[in-house]
Amino acid sequence: METYWQTFKTSFTGYAGYLWQTVLNPHWGNYFYWLIALSALVYLLELLFPWRKNQKAIREDFWLDTFYMFFNFFLFGLIGYAALSDVVVKAFNQFLASTFGIRNLVAINVGSLPYWVQLLILFLVRDFIQWNVHRLLHRVPWLWEVHKVHHSVREMGYAAHLRYHFMETVVYRSIEYLPLAMIGFGIQDFILVHLFTILIGHLNHANIYLPLGPLKYIFNNPQMHIWHHAKDIPKGSYGVNYGISLSLWDYLFRTDWMPGNGRDIKLGFDEVDEYPHGFFAQMLKPFRRK
């Protein structure tokens, strides 16, 4: 039986090889170049149709957020997350097998359903899980300290979408794993769903006006999400507008809040002006004692 160390080494070298080949071989299924293409598309929309016309094209922390995009989706895995997650999954599955005799987590097999139905189920279930995790990030004090990195954005732009602390990846993926595995999905979800959610996330943070009409009650949008980043939120509230891709959950559970246009509101939190701007300082900030 393969040891945990062997699993780690195999996963680490496998991910390193995958990342290297991803950069060297552009193709239609290459997520690295899709991320670049989607980012360039939304940035072009920002330049052509800016909502906040006084905001500079190269806004505050633009390059920092660009680095975050590639760090969180590629480099963090290379540092060891991809390998460690495989070890944890293996240990968890062995625990279930030895303690409860469970060798197959799949409770609902969606593999026999039409492909588009599988994608829809994955999209809806994953988005609802992420909406709930997002609420946790605001309600649990130590998670909020981690999530502050994302809310330290003071000028909104598409790349702010992927400015977040690496611990958020650990929290989201850990909570997602079991329910998605039980319906036959692994953590490496379908690229179509992944790209669709990236595009929505980029648009939600972009400096553009995106009127959706009645669709605003289904899909998240920049006019709604700007209020999630508002410095001043309703008293007694931990946050508002938690939607990741869908606004639907906020309207259903009454966490929606859009008191006005929101174009020029101040963003962040009480001490945001004192929050560090460097990558390493932001990574260490949640672990420092106040």
N, C-alpha and C positions, 0 to 999 in steps of 0.2 A: 504494500500500500504506500502511496506517495506521502512523504512527510510534509509537515507544514512548511519547512524550509525549502523543500523541493518545489512545493506549490508557489511559494514566494518567488523563487528564482525563475521558474518557468514563466510566471505571469509578468515579472519585471522585464525579462529579456523579450518576451512576446510583445509587450506593450511598446517597449523601446523600438523594436523592429517595425511594429505597426505605425508608430508615429513618424519614423524616418521614411517609410514607404509612402505615407500619406503626403508628406511634403514633396517628395520627389515625383509622385505619379498623379497628376491631376486627372480626374475622370468624373463622370456624372454621379457616382456614389461616394465621392470624396467629401467628407464633412468639413475638412479644413478649408477647402476652397469655396464651399457653399457658405461658410461663415463669413469669409471675406466678401463674397459676392452680395450676400444679403446686407451686410454692413455698408458696403459701398452704395447699394441701392437706396437704403433709408437715409444715409448721409446726404446723398444727392437731393432727395426730397427736402431735407432740412435746408439745404443751400438754396433751392429753387423756391420753396414755399415756407419760409420761416414763420412760425406763430409769434414768437418773441423777436421782433425785428431788430431790437437793439442788442440782442445777444450776439457775441462774436462767433464767427464760423469755427474758430479754434477756441472753444470756451474753456473755462477754468477746469483743470484736471483732465483735459481731453486725452492727452497721451497716457496719463496714469490709467484711465478707464480702458484705453485700447490695450494696454499691457494686461489688465485684469481679464479681458476677453480671452486672450490666448493662454494666460496662466490657468484660469479656472477650468477651461475646457480641454487643455492639452498638457501643459507643463506640470500641473498638480498631480496628474496621473503618473507622469514619469518619475516624480520625486518618490513615489512609493504607494500612493493611494490605490492605484489599480491592483497592485500586487497584494497589498494588505487586505483590501476588500475581498479578494478571492480566498485568502486565508480565513478570514472571518466567516464567509459564507460556507466554506468547507467545514469549519469547526461547528458552526450552527447546525448544519445538516447532520453531522455525526452525532451531535448532542440529541437531536430529535430522534435519530435512528436508535441510539443506544438506550435512551430514557423512555421514549414513547413508542418505539417501533415504527415511526413514520419515516418512510423512505422516499415518498413522493408527495410534495407539497400541493400539487395541482388538485384543487377541489372542483373547479369549473373549467373544463377544457374548451377553449374557444377556437382551437385549431381547425375544427370542422366547419366553422362559420365562413361566409364570404369574406374575402380579404378586407373590403371596405368596412364591414361590420366590426371586424377585429380592430381596425384602426380607430373607429369611432369609440368603441368600448375602452380601448387603451387611453385615448385622449380624454374622455370624460372621467374615468376612474382616477387617472393620474392627476388631472387638474383639480379634482375635488380633494384628493389627499394633500396636494400641495397647498391648496387654500387653507386647509386645517393646520398644516405645518406652519404656514405663514402667520396664522393667528398665534400659534405657540411662540414664535419668535418675538412677538410683541408683548405677550402676557407673562412669560417666564423671565425673571430679571436677568439671569446669566445669559440666556439666549438673546435677550434684547441687546446686551453689551456686544455680542457678536454681530447682531443684525445692524447695529449702528453704523458699521462700515458702509453698508449700502445707503443708509439714510444720511450719510455725511455729504452727499452730493448737494451742492448749492446752486448749480446751474445745470438744468436738465438737458440731456442729449441722448441719442440712441445707445452709445457705449456705456452709459450709466446703468443700463440693464444688467450688465455682467460684472459690475463692481460689487463684489460681496466677499466676505471672509471665507476661507477654505473650510471652516468648520460647518458652514451652512450646507456644503456638499455632503459632509458626513451625516448631518442630521436628516436632511431630505432623503438621501439614498437609504439610510438605515430604516426609516419609517416606511418608505415606499416598498422596500424589498418584499416583505411578507405578503401584503395584499396582492401585489402584481404577480408574485410567484404562484399564488393560490389560484389565479385565473389563467395561468399558463404563459405569463409574460416574464421575461428576465429583465434585469436592470438595463441591459443594452437594448433599449426599445427601438422600434422601427424608425428609420431615418426620416420618413415622410412626416410622422408626427413630431419628431424632434425639430425638424427644420421649420415646420408650421408654427410651433410654439416659440422658436427663436425669432421668427419674423414678427409675430404679435408682440413679443416682449420688446423688441427693438422699437416698434411703432409706438408702444405705450410710453416709452421714455423719450421719444424723439421730440424735437422742437418743431412740431407741425400741428396743424388743426385738422382733425379727421372726423368730419360729421358722419355718423353711421345711421341716423334716423332711428327707427324702432330696433335695429340691430344692437344699439347701445345697451339694451337690456340683456343681451346674450354675450357679446364680446367686450372685453376690456378695451380701453382706448385712452389716448393721451389726455383728453379733457377730464376723464374720470380719475386716471392714475395720478395726475398732478396733485390731487387732494390727498392721496395716500402719503405723499412726501411733504405735505404742508407742515410748516413749523408749528402752527397753531391749529390744534384739533379740538373737537368737543371735550369739555371738561368731564373727567370721569371715564373717558374712553382710552383704551390702549392703542387704538388705531382705527382706521376706516379703509374701505375699498381694498380689501385684501386680495382681490382676484388676481390670478396669474395670467391666464389666457381668457378666462370667462368672467364676466361681471355677474353672470346669472346667480352664483352662490351668494353674493353680497345682497342682491335684491331679495332673494328667497329668505335669507337669515337676518335681514335688516341691519347690515353693517355698511350700507351705502351712505355716502354723504357728499353732496355737491351743492354747496350753498351759493355758488356764483360761477363766474367765468373761469377763474383760477389762473389765468395766463401769467400774471405778474406777482403771484403770492410768494412769500419767503419760504424757502425750503429748509428742511433739516430738523433739528431738535434744539433744546435750550442752549446747550453748550457747543453747538456745531461750529461756531467761529473759532473755537479753541481746539477743535479736533485736528489731529495731524494729517498732513497731505501726502506723506511718503508711504510707499507700499509696505515696507518693513515695519514702520511705526504703526501703521494701521493694523497689521497682522498681530502685533504684540499688545496693542491697546486693550483688548478685552481681557487680557490676562494680568494686567497691571492693577494693583490695589489702588483704590481711590484715595 
